[in-house]
Amino acid sequence: MQNYICDGERMVVTLAVAANSGDVVVVGTKVCIALNTGAIGDTIAVMNEGVFELAKAVGAITQGQVLYFDQTAVNVTATAQGNVFIGYAYIPAANADATVQVLVVDNPPTGPAANIAQVSVANATDLPSALTLVNQLKTTVNALLTGFKAIDLIVHD
């Protein structure tokens, strides 16, 4: 193929901040792992994908859970807001674990399941509120089923 460049597993970047081998390096909105140590302005190779053991925020992580990188705390978290998508939990991690194995990938979750608003039960203090929440839950479940069918995660009828 004439337009093939490489497998894309690695790339060369110029560091905006110093990094040690194994550190997370954020390039734009892409999270990579440093293969070498370098100072600001150095050019190093980074990995775009693979499984890496990284520092984890407090909290239990389930296998397959969507994970994000917190650039301020310099650790992996399940909290999306204000953080950069990094990948998925390769294996579970307990609340007290200092690290988690992360499957670093390029493709943040998208589609119907990723865009569904969370249903909160905190406001179901009366029957109309409870019915509204039940209807939201029904819509959410139907959207999830549609999304799962679209990617052949479950069998269509």
C-alpha positions in Angstrom: 0.0 0.0 0.0 1.6 3.3 -1.1 0.1 5.5 1.6 1.0 3.3 4.7 3.3 5.1 7.1 3.4 2.9 10.3 1.3 0.9 12.7 0.7 4.0 14.9 1.6 2.2 18.1 4.3 4.8 18.8 5.0 8.4 17.8 7.7 11.0 18.4 6.8 14.1 20.3 8.4 17.2 21.7 7.9 17.5 25.4 6.0 20.4 26.8 6.9 19.2 30.3 9.7 17.0 31.6 8.9 13.2 31.6 10.5 10.1 32.9 10.2 6.7 31.1 6.7 5.3 32.0 5.2 8.8 32.7 1.9 9.8 31.1 2.5 12.4 28.4 -0.6 14.4 27.2 -0.2 15.4 23.5 -3.2 17.7 22.7 -6.1 15.5 23.9 -4.2 12.2 23.4 -2.7 10.5 26.4 0.5 8.5 25.7 3.2 6.8 27.8 6.8 8.0 27.6 9.3 5.4 26.4 12.3 7.6 27.3 13.2 10.3 29.8 13.4 13.8 28.5 13.4 17.5 29.6 11.1 20.2 28.2 11.8 20.7 24.5 13.3 17.2 24.1 12.0 14.9 21.4 11.1 11.4 22.7 9.1 8.3 21.6 5.8 7.6 23.3 3.4 4.7 23.2 -0.2 5.3 21.9 -1.7 2.1 23.1 -1.0 -0.9 25.3 -1.5 -1.9 29.0 0.3 0.1 31.6 0.3 0.2 35.4 -0.3 3.8 36.4 -0.9 5.7 39.7 -4.6 5.7 40.6 -6.8 8.1 42.5 -8.6 6.8 45.6 -11.6 4.7 44.8 -12.4 1.2 43.5 -12.1 0.6 39.8 -14.0 -2.2 38.0 -12.6 -4.1 35.1 -13.5 -2.4 31.8 -14.4 0.9 33.5 -13.8 4.0 31.5 -10.8 5.9 32.9 -9.4 9.4 32.6 -6.1 11.1 33.4 -6.0 13.9 36.0 -3.2 16.2 34.9 -3.3 18.1 38.2 -3.2 15.1 40.5 -1.1 13.1 38.0 -3.1 9.9 38.3 -5.9 7.9 36.8 -9.4 8.4 37.9 -13.0 7.4 36.9 -14.0 11.1 37.0 -14.5 12.5 33.5 -15.0 16.1 34.3 -11.9 18.2 33.8 -9.8 15.2 32.8 -8.5 13.5 29.6 -9.8 10.1 28.4 -7.0 7.5 28.7 -8.7 4.1 28.3 -10.2 1.3 30.2 -9.4 -0.7 33.4 -7.6 -3.8 32.3 -8.2 -5.5 35.7 -10.1 -4.3 38.7 -8.4 -2.2 41.4 -9.5 -1.9 45.1 -10.1 1.4 46.8 -6.8 1.3 48.6 -4.7 0.2 45.6 -2.1 2.9 44.6 -2.1 1.7 41.0 -4.4 0.4 38.3 -3.6 -1.5 35.0 -4.9 0.7 32.2 -5.6 -0.4 28.6 -4.5 2.9 26.9 -6.5 3.3 23.7 -7.2 6.0 21.1 -11.0 5.8 20.9 -13.0 7.6 23.6 -16.4 6.1 24.2 -19.0 7.6 21.8 -22.4 6.9 20.5 -25.8 6.5 22.3 -24.5 4.9 25.5 -21.8 7.6 26.1 -24.3 10.5 25.6 -27.1 9.3 27.9 -27.6 11.6 30.9 -27.4 9.8 34.2 -30.7 9.3 36.0 -30.7 10.6 39.5 -33.0 9.1 42.1 -32.3 11.9 44.6 -35.3 13.9 43.4 -37.9 11.1 43.5 -39.7 12.4 46.6 -43.2 12.2 45.2 -45.1 10.1 42.7 -44.8 12.5 39.7 -41.0 12.7 40.2 -40.7 9.0 40.6 -42.7 8.5 37.3 -40.5 11.0 35.5 -37.4 9.1 36.7 -38.9 5.8 35.7 -39.6 7.1 32.2 -36.0 8.5 32.0 -34.7 5.1 33.0 -36.8 3.4 30.4 -35.5 5.8 27.7 -31.9 5.2 28.9 -32.3 1.4 28.9 -33.8 1.5 25.4 -31.0 3.7 24.1 -28.4 1.4 25.6 -30.1 -1.6 24.0 -30.1 0.2 20.6 -26.4 1.1 21.0 -25.5 -2.5 22.0 -27.4 -3.9 19.1 -25.7 -1.5 16.7 -22.3 -2.7 17.7 -23.4 -6.4 17.8 -22.7 -6.6 21.5 -26.1 -8.2 21.8 -28.1 -10.2 19.3 -30.8 -8.4 17.3 -34.3 -9.7 17.1 
